[in-house]
Amino acid sequence: MRVLLAGAAGNLGRSLVAALLDKGHEVTAVDAVIAPLEEWKPRLARIEAVDLQVPATFEGLCEGMDCVITTVGIGKPKSLDAYDKVDYKGNHNLLRAAEKAGVGKFVYTSIFNADSDDSVPMLKAKARMESALKASSIDWIIIRPCGYFIDIWRTFMGSAKKGSMLLVGKDNPRKFNPIHTDDLALWIEENLGVSRQTLSAGGPEEFTYREITGLCFDLLGKPAKVSELPHWFFGLFLAVMRLKDPPTWAVMRFLRWARRYDRFLWTE
């Protein structure tokens, strides 16, 4: 299969490059920054630096493709409208290009429960893209991971290495099961034959926030030092950040949403 992979230099993107190539697909890899893709250059059909917000940078790249996969999404926004510009408008530009080129399938990597709360900027942008894809003329798959293990691990381990962890609330019973990007990439490749379905995925182990905090301190061989932030104070913090630092508020608003749900899904 001839595949155009957008966001190929990201964490999931690089895992997908490896999985697709190992399964014999012909891969064209695109991203805003392509240096992390150099190791695969001999095996890739093509590598291109593109900006999905500027259609001219990827004009013609969808021609002849059987499938377009996008993992493009903003991690740390620099402005409040960054999610809308990247997660929605950028991916929507790619979708329109794929439709115009007659691509057979479009695979969009979204997030668990993307349509559950449009007051969260990240979710709103991803839900808009999901809706646009469903309304398009192209065959589609929407992937909804519950979270990437590498992102969860960096966040929790980063705090543990500094000596202490700050959690919101005393005993949050909610669980989540982040998935390794290599596992998710293999699972996506195995499900490329699915048609017009939204698929949720997570890893094999479930954790509460306190449990994964304990694991981090155990691995470091340090006693767990955990501070608890009252819910009311976190709400006040969010209100202040919305006025003083909207991009940070958008990230914190997502984290507040995430801790309210059980997120453990594993699709065999």
C-alpha distance (Angstrom), angle and dihedral (degrees) to the residues before:
residue distance angle dihedral
M1 . . .
R2 3.81 . .
V3 3.79 106.8 .
L4 3.79 131.9 -172.8
L5 3.80 107.9 -156.2
A6 3.81 117.1 -163.6
G7 3.79 118.3 -164.2
A8 3.79 88.3 28.0
A9 3.81 94.6 153.2
G10 3.82 95.2 57.2
N11 3.79 126.8 93.1
L12 3.81 96.0 -90.7
G13 3.79 91.2 32.3
R14 3.80 93.9 60.1
S15 3.80 90.9 47.1
L16 3.80 89.2 51.5
V17 3.80 92.2 49.5
A18 3.81 89.3 56.3
A19 3.82 94.3 43.9
L20 3.80 95.0 47.3
L21 3.79 94.2 46.5
D22 3.80 92.4 46.9
K23 3.81 89.2 53.6
G24 3.80 91.8 52.5
H25 3.80 101.4 -104.3
E26 3.80 121.4 147.8
V27 3.81 104.3 -121.7
T28 3.79 132.1 -160.9
A29 3.80 107.2 -168.9
V30 3.80 122.1 -156.2
D31 3.78 133.9 176.7
A32 3.79 140.7 140.9
V33 3.82 89.9 -102.4
I34 3.80 116.0 31.8
A35 3.83 103.1 177.6
P36 3.85 92.9 100.6
L37 3.82 88.2 60.1
E38 3.79 97.4 60.3
E39 3.81 94.2 99.3
W40 3.82 89.6 62.8
K41 3.79 96.0 44.2
P42 3.84 95.3 106.6
R43 3.81 91.0 53.7
L44 3.80 100.1 40.2
A45 3.78 122.0 90.3
R46 3.79 89.6 -140.8
I47 3.82 142.7 -14.0
E48 3.79 120.2 -154.0
A49 3.80 134.7 175.6
V50 3.80 107.6 -133.6
D51 3.79 140.8 167.1
L52 3.79 110.4 -145.1
Q53 3.79 89.4 -156.2
V54 3.82 87.6 64.0
P55 3.83 108.8 55.1
A56 3.81 91.8 -167.7
T57 3.83 89.4 69.5
F58 3.80 92.1 64.5
E59 3.77 100.8 29.2
G60 3.80 110.8 147.8
L61 3.81 95.6 7.1
C62 3.81 92.7 111.1
E63 3.80 92.3 55.6
G64 3.79 111.7 115.1
M65 3.81 94.5 8.3
D66 3.80 121.6 137.3
C67 3.79 93.7 -162.4
V68 3.80 139.2 14.5
I69 3.81 118.3 -155.6
T70 3.79 121.6 -172.4
T71 3.79 127.0 -168.7
V72 3.81 91.9 167.0
G73 3.80 115.0 140.5
I74 3.77 137.7 135.3
G75 3.81 118.2 -104.9
K76 3.79 105.4 -178.2
P77 3.81 110.4 19.6
K78 3.79 119.8 -146.5
S79 3.80 92.3 -162.6
L80 3.79 135.9 24.8
D81 3.81 92.3 -110.4
A82 3.83 94.3 49.9
Y83 3.80 93.2 101.0
D84 3.78 91.0 52.2
K85 3.80 92.3 47.8
V86 3.81 96.7 46.6
D87 3.81 110.0 22.4
Y88 3.79 94.6 40.4
K89 3.81 113.6 17.7
G90 3.80 96.7 35.2
N91 3.78 93.7 48.6
H92 3.80 90.9 42.1
N93 3.81 90.0 55.4
L94 3.80 88.3 53.8
L95 3.80 90.7 48.2
R96 3.80 91.8 53.6
A97 3.80 90.5 49.0
A98 3.82 90.1 50.6
E99 3.79 91.8 49.9
K100 3.79 91.3 48.9
A101 3.81 91.2 50.5
G102 3.80 93.0 49.1
V103 3.81 95.1 -117.4
G104 3.80 111.8 179.8
K105 3.81 99.9 -137.5
F106 3.81 140.3 15.0
V107 3.81 120.6 -158.4
Y108 3.80 117.8 -164.1
T109 3.81 123.8 -168.1
S110 3.78 106.8 -145.9
I111 3.81 129.9 156.6
F112 3.79 138.7 -94.5
N113 3.84 112.7 -76.3
A114 3.80 92.1 -1.7
D115 3.80 92.0 166.2
S116 3.81 96.6 50.0
D117 3.83 101.7 92.3
D118 3.80 125.0 15.4
S119 3.82 91.1 -173.7
V120 3.83 86.6 77.6
P121 3.84 107.0 81.1
M122 3.81 95.2 -146.7
L123 3.79 93.4 49.7
K124 3.78 93.2 44.7
A125 3.80 92.0 54.5
K126 3.79 94.0 46.5
A127 3.81 92.6 45.9
R128 3.83 89.8 52.0
M129 3.78 89.9 53.0
E130 3.79 91.4 48.4
S131 3.81 90.2 52.0
A132 3.79 92.4 47.8
L133 3.80 91.0 50.6
K134 3.81 93.1 49.2
A135 3.79 90.1 50.2
S136 3.81 93.6 49.3
S137 3.79 127.5 98.0
I138 3.80 93.1 -119.4
D139 3.81 127.4 94.3
W140 3.80 109.1 -107.2
I141 3.79 149.6 -170.8
I142 3.81 124.0 -162.8
I143 3.80 116.4 -156.8
R144 3.81 116.8 -157.0
P145 3.82 111.8 -171.3
C146 3.79 116.8 -174.3
G147 3.80 91.5 -136.9
Y148 3.79 140.9 -48.4
F149 3.78 117.5 -96.3
I150 3.80 91.9 -139.3
D151 3.82 92.3 57.7
I152 3.81 93.8 46.4
W153 3.79 91.3 45.5
R154 3.80 94.7 49.5
T155 3.79 91.5 50.1
F156 3.80 97.4 47.5
M157 3.79 98.0 35.0
G158 3.79 91.1 46.7
S159 3.80 90.3 58.8
A160 3.81 93.2 42.4
K161 3.81 91.2 53.8
K162 3.80 88.5 55.5
G163 3.80 88.1 57.1
S164 3.80 104.8 -106.5
M165 3.80 143.5 51.4
L166 3.80 128.1 -142.8
L167 3.80 116.3 -150.6
V168 3.78 128.3 -178.9
G169 3.80 112.3 -120.5
K170 3.79 130.4 2.4
D171 3.80 104.8 -93.0
N172 3.79 116.0 7.5
P173 3.84 106.8 -174.5
R174 3.79 94.0 -168.1
K175 3.80 116.2 120.4
F176 3.77 134.0 -155.9
N177 3.78 134.8 -175.0
P178 3.80 111.6 -153.7
I179 3.78 116.6 -158.5
H180 3.80 128.6 -136.3
T181 3.80 111.4 -114.8
D182 3.82 91.7 -128.6
D183 3.81 90.6 56.4
L184 3.79 92.3 45.9
A185 3.80 91.9 48.4
L186 3.81 92.1 53.4
W187 3.81 90.4 46.7
I188 3.81 92.0 50.8
E189 3.80 91.7 50.4
E190 3.80 90.7 49.6
N191 3.82 90.4 52.7
L192 3.80 99.9 47.3
G193 3.81 88.7 109.5
V194 3.81 91.9 64.0
S195 3.80 115.6 107.5
R196 3.82 129.0 -144.9
Q197 3.79 96.7 -18.8
T198 3.79 136.6 133.6
L199 3.80 108.6 -137.7
S200 3.81 125.1 -165.7
A201 3.79 121.9 -156.3
G202 3.78 140.0 -178.8
G203 3.78 140.4 159.4
P204 3.82 128.2 -84.3
E205 3.84 97.4 -105.3
E206 3.80 129.2 68.3
F207 3.81 124.3 -147.4
T208 3.76 138.2 -178.7
Y209 3.78 114.8 -142.4
R210 3.78 90.5 -107.0
E211 3.81 92.1 49.9
I212 3.79 94.6 54.4
T213 3.80 88.9 45.0
G214 3.81 88.9 56.2
L215 3.79 91.5 48.7
C216 3.79 91.4 54.8
F217 3.81 93.1 52.0
D218 3.82 90.9 44.5
L219 3.80 91.6 54.5
L220 3.79 90.3 49.2
G221 3.80 90.8 48.2
K222 3.79 91.0 -124.8
P223 3.80 131.4 128.0
A224 3.80 111.8 -102.8
K225 3.80 112.4 -103.2
V226 3.78 109.7 -171.4
S227 3.79 127.4 174.5
E228 3.79 122.1 -165.3
L229 3.79 124.2 -139.7
P230 3.83 113.7 -155.4
H231 3.80 115.8 -120.1
W232 3.79 92.5 -121.9
F233 3.81 91.8 53.8
F234 3.79 92.2 49.9
G235 3.81 88.9 51.3
L236 3.80 89.7 52.1
F237 3.80 90.4 47.7
L238 3.81 90.1 53.3
A239 3.80 91.9 50.3
V240 3.81 90.8 52.7
M241 3.80 93.9 45.1
R242 3.80 91.9 50.8
L243 3.80 88.1 62.3
K244 3.80 99.9 36.4
D245 3.82 104.3 32.5
P246 3.84 113.7 13.1
P247 3.85 96.0 179.5
T248 3.81 91.7 54.3
W249 3.81 89.5 44.9
A250 3.82 89.1 55.0
V251 3.81 91.1 54.9
M252 3.80 93.2 44.9
R253 3.80 90.8 46.5
F254 3.79 88.9 56.6
L255 3.80 91.5 49.2
R256 3.79 90.4 50.9
W257 3.80 89.5 52.2
A258 3.81 92.6 47.0
R259 3.80 95.3 54.7
R260 3.81 91.1 56.7
Y261 3.81 95.2 65.6
D262 3.75 137.8 65.1
R263 3.79 104.2 -125.4
F264 3.76 109.4 -171.6
L265 3.74 115.8 130.0
W266 3.75 128.8 146.0
T267 3.76 122.7 178.2
E268 3.77 115.4 -163.6
